[in-house]
Amino acid sequence: MLSKNTQSFATMRGLCTAIVLISSVLTSSAFASPSDNATSLLKALSSQVSSTATPIDAKLSAEVLASTTGEFKEKISDPSAAGEVIHKLRRATIMPMKSVHWRTATEIKDDKDAVTGQLLTGYVTINDGRHGLVAVEFDAEGKISNVRRAKFDEVNGRDVADQILKKLKAGQVEAIWSEAADELRKRRDLNAFQTELNNDKFNEIESFSFGKHTDFEGGFRLNGTMHQKSLDADTPFYIVLVNDSAGLKMLDIQSTTSFVQRVMMGTADTLDISLLVIALGLLLGFLYIIFSYSRGLKGSPKELYILFFTKVTEYSAYGAAQLCFMFYLREDLGMSDIGAGSYYSVWSTGLTLLTMLVGAFCDAIGVKRTLLVGSFALLVSRAIMPFSE
């Protein structure tokens, strides 16, 4: 009799244990917070980051895919597309994630002001110590519909800048310096920081307003204007905010008035006066060159005028291409600011050396053959350009 009771008790205890385990699993999955689901997904994606600079196929578990929905789920369900998604997040300084600090989730609304989901933003620290911003979108059912880099306004960047300017207006320079990014405090102590602010007359702020912002790898630059007590005109300035493990922090703040404006306003220093003298000298030299060319071309055949015009147009186009090249490397190819600058430096240096060699080459083979070789090279480059990635 005792053995039967013991056996029944053991059976009942086993059933209760199984029920408790099943209930705990169901409860944990049903009531997991958005931040827990987002953290689990980021960890799963981070575990699939390529060890090289190119993406690799990534296969995610059914449990991870179950927490996602829509087009995002379709993408990461395909190993090749999932690898591309992870590589894109890696370039956005979100992967491979070491830790994440989540902010309060906000509602996503449609054009009719109806709530369609939630937006969760956070500050990510990746394995190499850099920091990034992440935004995770949830649908109405609480499933993840997208993961991307958070935007400036989504992390209240203007509010952060507004608080800094209000503290400047109140003279709380020490508080601003102590809360700034580590790079600023390493580069400038409190006295040097305050001296620079006084030189730009940030201590005379009466009012300020913000304009457009620009993104860069690791943070944002916000432009603005301020009205100062001793000046009648508004003075432009910018403030740089960089990502940190717990929020945006100030890296720099400076007035952006040109040295000509400072000379006109009577606030120029020795460096501004020196730059003005050099600029005037360069302008006079440029006018002299134009005058000399004009006098030398008098009576010349029209072909020489065409050649001169072509050369001026070529250098103008080259200068315009320089402005676009850095944007192309950063935005389209995903290079960092340092990487794009290094690439452009090597390219421009190589182009200068090539120009010197081509000059000697032209003298050696003659003008006619040079034109034929150049035309053939242009034809080949145009033919293979559509097949380049």
C-alpha positions in Angstrom: 0.0 0.0 0.0 2.8 2.4 0.9 4.6 1.6 -2.4 1.5 2.4 -4.4 1.1 5.8 -2.6 4.7 6.6 -3.1 4.4 5.8 -6.8 1.3 7.9 -7.2 2.9 10.8 -5.4 6.0 10.6 -7.7 3.7 10.5 -10.8 1.8 13.6 -9.6 5.0 15.4 -8.8 6.3 14.7 -12.3 3.2 16.0 -13.9 3.2 19.2 -11.8 6.9 19.8 -12.7 6.1 19.4 -16.4 3.1 21.8 -16.1 5.2 24.4 -14.3 8.0 24.1 -16.9 5.6 24.4 -19.9 3.8 27.4 -18.2 7.1 29.2 -17.5 8.2 28.8 -21.2 4.8 30.0 -22.5 4.7 32.9 -20.0 8.2 34.1 -20.8 7.6 34.1 -24.5 4.2 35.7 -24.3 5.2 38.4 -21.9 8.8 39.1 -23.1 9.3 42.9 -23.3 10.1 44.6 -26.6 13.6 45.4 -25.3 14.2 41.7 -24.5 13.1 40.6 -27.9 15.2 43.3 -29.6 18.3 42.3 -27.5 17.9 38.6 -28.4 17.6 39.4 -32.1 20.7 41.7 -32.1 22.7 39.0 -30.3 21.6 36.4 -32.8 22.5 38.7 -35.7 25.9 39.6 -34.1 26.8 36.0 -33.8 26.7 35.8 -37.6 28.9 38.7 -38.4 31.6 38.0 -41.0 35.2 38.0 -39.9 36.2 39.6 -43.2 35.1 42.9 -44.9 32.6 41.1 -47.1 29.2 39.6 -46.0 28.7 35.9 -45.6 25.6 33.7 -45.7 23.8 33.7 -42.3 21.3 31.1 -41.1 19.1 32.1 -38.2 17.2 29.8 -35.9 13.4 29.3 -36.2 13.1 30.9 -32.7 14.7 34.1 -33.9 12.7 34.3 -37.1 9.5 33.8 -35.0 10.1 37.2 -33.3 10.1 39.0 -36.7 7.5 39.8 -39.4 6.9 41.2 -42.8 9.6 42.0 -45.4 12.3 42.0 -42.7 11.5 38.4 -41.8 11.6 37.4 -45.5 15.0 39.0 -45.9 16.7 37.4 -42.8 15.0 34.0 -43.7 17.2 33.8 -46.8 20.9 33.2 -45.8 22.3 35.4 -48.5 20.0 38.3 -47.8 20.4 37.9 -44.1 24.2 38.2 -44.6 23.6 41.5 -46.5 21.4 42.8 -43.7 24.0 42.0 -41.0 26.7 43.6 -43.1 24.7 46.7 -43.5 24.1 46.9 -39.7 27.8 46.3 -39.2 28.6 49.3 -41.4 26.1 51.3 -39.3 28.2 50.6 -36.1 25.5 48.3 -34.7 27.2 44.9 -35.2 28.8 43.0 -33.6 27.0 44.1 -30.5 28.7 43.9 -27.1 26.0 45.7 -25.0 23.0 47.9 -25.6 21.2 50.6 -23.5 17.6 51.0 -24.5 15.5 54.1 -24.3 11.8 54.3 -23.7 9.7 53.0 -26.6 7.5 55.4 -28.5 4.4 54.8 -30.6 4.5 54.6 -34.4 1.4 56.3 -36.0 0.1 56.4 -39.5 -1.3 59.4 -41.5 -4.6 59.1 -39.6 -2.9 59.2 -36.2 -3.7 55.6 -35.5 -1.1 53.6 -33.6 0.5 50.9 -35.9 3.4 49.7 -33.7 6.3 50.8 -31.5 9.7 52.2 -32.1 12.5 51.2 -29.7 15.8 53.1 -29.9 19.0 52.4 -28.0 22.8 53.1 -27.7 24.9 50.2 -28.8 28.5 49.4 -27.9 30.2 47.1 -30.3 33.1 44.7 -29.7 35.9 47.2 -30.7 34.6 49.8 -28.2 32.8 52.1 -30.7 29.3 53.3 -30.1 26.3 53.4 -32.4 22.6 54.1 -32.4 20.0 51.4 -33.2 16.3 51.6 -33.9 14.0 48.6 -33.8 10.5 48.8 -35.2 7.7 46.6 -33.9 4.3 46.0 -35.5 0.9 46.1 -33.7 1.4 42.4 -32.6 4.8 43.1 -31.0 6.9 41.5 -33.7 10.0 43.1 -35.1 9.5 44.6 -38.6 12.9 46.3 -39.1 16.3 47.0 -37.5 18.3 50.1 -38.7 20.4 53.0 -37.5 18.4 55.5 -35.4 17.8 58.9 -36.8 18.8 62.2 -35.2 15.3 63.2 -34.1 14.4 59.7 -32.9 17.1 60.0 -30.1 16.1 63.6 -29.3 19.3 65.1 -30.6 17.9 68.6 -30.8 16.8 68.4 -27.1 20.3 67.4 -26.1 21.8 70.4 -28.0 19.1 72.7 -26.6 20.1 71.8 -23.1 23.8 72.4 -23.8 23.0 75.9 -25.2 20.8 76.8 -22.3 23.6 75.9 -19.9 26.0 78.0 -21.9 23.6 80.9 -21.7 23.4 80.4 -18.0 27.2 80.3 -17.7 27.4 76.6 -16.6 30.6 75.9 -18.6 32.0 73.5 -16.0 28.9 71.3 -16.1 29.0 71.2 -19.9 32.7 70.2 -19.9 32.2 67.5 -17.3 29.3 66.0 -19.3 31.1 66.2 -22.6 32.6 63.3 -24.6 35.9 61.8 -23.3 37.7 63.0 -26.5 36.9 66.6 -25.8 38.0 66.5 -22.1 41.2 64.7 -23.1 42.0 67.3 -25.8 41.1 70.4 -23.8 41.0 71.1 -20.1 38.3 73.3 -18.5 40.3 76.5 -18.8 41.2 76.0 -22.5 37.6 75.0 -23.2 36.2 78.2 -21.5 38.8 80.4 -23.3 37.7 79.1 -26.7 34.0 79.6 -25.8 34.8 83.2 -24.8 36.8 83.9 -28.0 33.7 82.9 -30.0 31.5 85.0 -27.6 29.4 82.0 -26.5 29.3 83.7 -23.1 27.2 86.5 -24.6 24.3 84.4 -26.0 20.9 86.1 -25.8 19.0 83.7 -28.0 19.7 80.8 -30.4 17.9 78.6 -32.9 18.8 75.4 -34.8 18.8 74.6 -38.5 19.7 71.5 -40.4 21.8 68.6 -39.2 24.1 66.2 -41.0 25.0 62.6 -40.1 28.5 61.2 -40.0 29.9 58.0 -38.7 29.6 58.1 -35.0 27.3 61.1 -34.5 25.7 64.2 -35.8 26.6 67.8 -36.6 23.8 70.4 -35.9 24.0 73.9 -37.4 22.4 76.9 -35.7 22.5 80.7 -35.2 22.9 82.7 -32.1 22.3 86.4 -31.2 25.0 87.8 -29.0 24.9 90.9 -26.8 27.9 92.8 -28.4 26.9 92.0 -32.0 24.0 93.3 -34.1 24.0 90.4 -36.6 23.2 86.7 -35.9 26.3 84.5 -35.7 26.3 81.0 -37.2 27.7 78.1 -35.1 27.7 74.3 -35.1 27.6 71.7 -32.3 28.9 68.1 -32.8 27.2 65.3 -30.8 28.8 61.8 -30.8 27.4 58.4 -29.8 28.1 57.2 -26.3 27.1 54.1 -24.4 24.4 56.0 -22.5 23.4 58.8 -24.9 24.6 61.6 -27.2 27.5 63.7 -25.8 29.0 66.9 -27.1 32.4 66.6 -28.9 32.7 70.2 -30.1 31.0 73.5 -30.4 32.3 76.4 -32.5 31.3 79.6 -34.2 31.4 79.2 -38.0 31.9 82.9 -39.0 34.5 83.3 -41.7 37.6 85.4 -41.2 36.2 88.0 -43.5 33.0 88.3 -41.3 35.2 88.5 -38.2 37.2 91.3 -39.9 34.0 93.1 -40.8 32.6 92.8 -37.3 35.9 93.9 -35.7 36.5 90.6 -33.9 39.4 89.4 -36.0 42.6 88.0 -34.4 46.1 87.9 -35.7 45.5 84.7 -37.7 42.4 86.3 -39.4 44.5 89.3 -40.4 47.2 87.0 -41.8 44.7 85.0 -43.8 43.2 88.2 -45.2 46.6 89.4 -46.4 47.3 86.1 -48.0 43.9 86.0 -49.7 44.3 89.5 -51.1 47.8 88.5 -52.4 46.3 85.4 -54.1 43.5 87.4 -55.6 46.0 90.0 -57.1 48.1 87.1 -58.4 45.1 85.5 -60.1 44.0 88.8 -61.7 47.6 89.3 -63.0 47.6 85.8 -64.5 44.3 86.5 -66.3 45.6 89.8 -67.6 48.8 88.2 -68.8 46.9 85.4 -70.6 44.5 87.8 -72.2 47.4 90.0 -73.5 49.3 86.9 -74.7 46.4 85.5 -76.6 45.8 88.6 -78.7 46.1 87.8 -82.4 46.3 84.0 -81.7 44.3 81.6 -83.9 40.8 80.6 -82.6 42.0 77.0 -81.9 44.2 78.3 -79.1 41.2 80.1 -77.5 39.3 76.8 -77.7 42.2 74.9 -76.1 42.4 77.5 -73.3 38.6 77.3 -72.7 38.8 73.4 -72.7 41.6 73.5 -70.1 39.6 75.8 -67.8 36.5 73.7 -68.2 38.5 70.5 -67.4 40.0 71.9 -64.2 36.5 73.2 -63.2 35.0 69.8 -63.7 37.8 68.1 -61.8 37.3 70.5 -58.9 33.5 69.7 -58.9 34.2 66.0 -59.0 36.4 66.3 -55.9 33.4 67.6 -53.9 31.2 64.7 -55.0 33.8 61.9 -54.7 33.9 61.9 -50.8 30.1 61.7 -50.6 30.1 58.8 -53.1 32.6 56.9 -51.1 30.8 57.4 -47.8 27.1 57.2 -48.9 27.2 54.7 -51.8 30.2 52.5 -50.9 29.8 52.7 -47.1 33.3 53.9 -46.3 34.1 55.7 -43.1 35.3 59.3 -43.1 38.9 58.2 -42.5 38.6 55.4 -45.1 37.2 57.7 -47.7 39.8 60.4 -47.0 42.6 57.9 -47.2 41.3 56.4 -50.5 41.0 59.9 -52.0 44.5 60.9 -50.9 46.0 57.8 -52.5 44.0 58.3 -55.7 44.8 62.0 -56.1 48.5 61.4 -55.4 48.6 58.6 -58.0 46.8 60.8 -60.5 49.4 63.6 -60.0 52.3 61.2 -60.5 50.6 59.7 -63.6 50.2 63.1 -65.1 53.9 63.7 -64.9 54.6 60.3 -66.5 52.0 60.9 -69.3 53.7 64.2 -70.2 57.0 62.4 -70.9 55.2 59.6 -72.7 53.5 62.1 -75.0 56.8 63.7 -75.9 58.3 60.3 -76.7 55.6 58.9 -79.0 54.2 62.1 -80.5 50.8 63.9 -80.4 49.0 61.8 -83.0 49.8 58.4 -81.3 49.0 59.9 -77.9 45.5 60.9 -79.1 45.0 57.4 -80.6 46.1 55.7 -77.3 44.0 58.0 -75.2 40.9 57.4 -77.4 41.3 53.7 -77.2 41.7 53.8 -73.4 38.6 55.9 -73.1 36.7 53.5 -75.4 37.7 50.5 -73.3 36.8 52.2 -70.0 33.4 53.2 -71.2 32.7 49.6 -72.5 33.5 47.9 -69.2 31.9 50.6 -67.0 28.3 49.1 -67.2 29.7 45.8 -65.8 31.4 47.3 -62.8 29.7 47.2 -59.4 
